[in-house]
Amino acid sequence: MVVVKRLPPLPTVSDIIRLYGLSAQQKLSQNFLLDLNLTNKIVRYADIAQSSCVCEVGSGPGAITRSILNATNAKVLAIEKDRRFLPSLELLSDATNGRLQVCHGDILDFDWPGSCDNIVTPKPWDSTGDLSIIGNLPFSVSIPLLLKWLRYLTIREGPFKYGRTTMTLTFQKEVAERITAPPGHTQRSRLSIMVQSLCTAKQCLTLHSSTFVPRPKVR
Ligand SMILES: C[S@@+](CC[C@H](N)C(=O)[O-])C[C@H]1O[C@@H](n2cnc3c(N)ncnc32)[C@H](O)[C@@H]1O
C-alpha cells in the first residue's frame, strides 16, 4: 500500500491571493482555479499516481499544485513565469520538505534535461514513463506550446525522452474540439491530424467559464 503524505494545514488559495496581493494579469492569461474540489478532480483525471515527477505549467497561486501534492508522492516541478507567485509557491515548497521545486521561467524555454534528467529515469519509448505534465495553461501560450511539444514528440526530446508522457492540459473549448475531432467532424483541422498522428487525445472535462477567477472572456 502506498501512503501519500498530505500537506499540513495552510492558508486557503484565496487567502494567499489576498495576503500577497496577487491580482490577475490579463497579459499572462491569468484565470485562476480556486476550488480545490475541482482541482482534485482534474488531478484524478490526470492519473499521475505512478509518476515520479509531475511538471505543472503555470502554477499561479497553486491550487492544482496543492491537489497534486496531496494525491501523490511525486516530485513536483512548478514552472511559473510571473515572479509575484514565487513567494507563495516557496511557502508551499517549505511545507513539502522540498518535494515541490519552484522553477521561475517561461515554459517555452524550459530546460527539460537540466530539470528532469536527475529525477526521471528514462523508459523505452513505447512504455509509460515516469514523467507527467499538467497545467491550466495560459491561453495565450497554449497553441505555440502544443506545436513545440509536437515537434519534440517527433524527435523524442524535451519532456518526451523519458517514455510515454501523460499530459493533462486545459484549452479553450474550440481548441479542445479541434484537437480531438475525428475524421469527418466539422472541427477536423490540421491541428487534429498533427495531434492525433502523435498522441492519443481525449476530452476529459468541460470547465464552465464561471469556474475561473477572473472569468475569461473566451469559452
Ligand atoms: C490560467 S493561469 C493558471 C494558474 C493556476 N495553475 C490555476 O489553475 O489557478 C496560467 C498561469 O500560467 C502563468 N504563465 C503565463 N505564461 C507563462 C509562460 N510562458 N510560462 C510559464 N508560466 C506562464 C501565468 O502567470 C499563470 O499563473
PDBQT file of the ligand as one rigid body, heavy atoms in Angstrom, charges set to zero:
ROOT
HETATM    1  C1  LIG A 301      -4.590  30.169 -16.398  1.00  0.00    +0.000 C 
HETATM    2  S1  LIG A 301      -3.408  30.605 -15.157  1.00  0.00    +0.000 S 
HETATM    3  C2  LIG A 301      -3.397  29.137 -14.154  1.00  0.00    +0.000 C 
HETATM    4  C3  LIG A 301      -2.885  29.347 -12.764  1.00  0.00    +0.000 C 
HETATM    5  C4  LIG A 301      -3.078  28.151 -11.808  1.00  0.00    +0.000 C 
HETATM    6  N1  LIG A 301      -2.458  26.952 -12.307  1.00  0.00    +0.000 N 
HETATM    7  C5  LIG A 301      -4.546  27.879 -11.599  1.00  0.00    +0.000 C 
HETATM    8  O1  LIG A 301      -5.082  26.934 -12.183  1.00  0.00    +0.000 OA
HETATM    9  O2  LIG A 301      -5.170  28.669 -10.865  1.00  0.00    +0.000 OA
HETATM   10  C6  LIG A 301      -1.914  30.473 -16.109  1.00  0.00    +0.000 C 
HETATM   11  C7  LIG A 301      -0.633  30.631 -15.322  1.00  0.00    +0.000 C 
HETATM   12  O3  LIG A 301       0.476  30.499 -16.214  1.00  0.00    +0.000 OA
HETATM   13  C8  LIG A 301       1.425  31.527 -15.986  1.00  0.00    +0.000 C 
HETATM   14  N2  LIG A 301       2.116  31.755 -17.277  1.00  0.00    +0.000 N 
HETATM   15  C9  LIG A 301       1.721  32.556 -18.299  1.00  0.00    +0.000 A 
HETATM   16  N3  LIG A 301       2.578  32.455 -19.331  1.00  0.00    +0.000 NA
HETATM   17  C10 LIG A 301       3.537  31.563 -18.941  1.00  0.00    +0.000 A 
HETATM   18  C11 LIG A 301       4.707  31.040 -19.560  1.00  0.00    +0.000 A 
HETATM   19  N4  LIG A 301       5.047  31.411 -20.804  1.00  0.00    +0.000 N 
HETATM   20  N5  LIG A 301       5.465  30.164 -18.869  1.00  0.00    +0.000 NA
HETATM   21  C12 LIG A 301       5.121  29.777 -17.607  1.00  0.00    +0.000 A 
HETATM   22  N6  LIG A 301       4.028  30.245 -16.968  1.00  0.00    +0.000 NA
HETATM   23  C13 LIG A 301       3.240  31.118 -17.628  1.00  0.00    +0.000 A 
HETATM   24  C14 LIG A 301       0.614  32.705 -15.511  1.00  0.00    +0.000 C 
HETATM   25  O4  LIG A 301       1.393  33.629 -14.794  1.00  0.00    +0.000 OA
HETATM   26  C15 LIG A 301      -0.451  31.990 -14.660  1.00  0.00    +0.000 C 
HETATM   27  O5  LIG A 301      -0.005  31.832 -13.334  1.00  0.00    +0.000 OA
ENDROOT
TORSDOF 0
